[in-house]
């Protein structure tokens, strides 16, 4: 006997009606996160610093799928007033904030003997100071919406990478900040982190030539590099599928961190 057609509506997208602010969102992992959260129904405020062309192209792509769902904000996050201004702009445009993704990052080698004030301020600033002050600025709005923060950490926050002294320190601090904020902002706000492994190689080959890349992949249990969408999927999990998870850092690295 045939069943009558169901009148049930398909479930709403996981982040429908929610607003996400993503830093460093114009390219690479940040753009993948933007596409994944947007596909789950979120409205987006996408931050960029200098990649205006990429940011405009991504905005046009996503707004073509859902009109007026994506806005852009340009800022040098190292400027003291930038974090609260980003939050202010997001609230002015969308009226709420549910998800903050601290993705923007500087990455380059600083072996002992080469570290100066500029390198310290840049790497510690983008990878640790900015996430702290942006989270602080966003906290009232996130508490109001019972929202969440997702920090993009690094597997080298626990297992340092040679020659990247300041970057390692900064990402270790970000891992600690993730746990501290989970205690400070609970119960209203969940705070978690995603630690990528070999997902996208740096755009310079100074420390990651073909031989180095092959060595890294061969030491990874899954024997391959990852994809930005692997990170985006983990961010979506924390944003929409983990209501009882906070203070956790998920390694998305093909198992590399168990082998290093």
Secondary structure, 3 states (H helix, E strand, C coil): CCCCCCCCCCCCCCCCCCEEEECCCCCHHHHHHHHHHHHCCCEEEEEECCCHHHHHHHHHHHHHHCCCCEEEEECCCCCCCHHHHHHHHHHHHHCCCCEEEECCCCCCCECCCCCCHHHHHHHHHHHHHHHHHHHHHHHHHHHHHCCEEEEECCHHHCCCCCCEHHHHHHHHHHHHHHHHHHHHHCCCCEEEEEEECCCCCCCCCCCCCHHHHHHHHHCCCCCCCCCHHHHHHHHHHHHHCCCCCCCCEEEECCCHHHCC
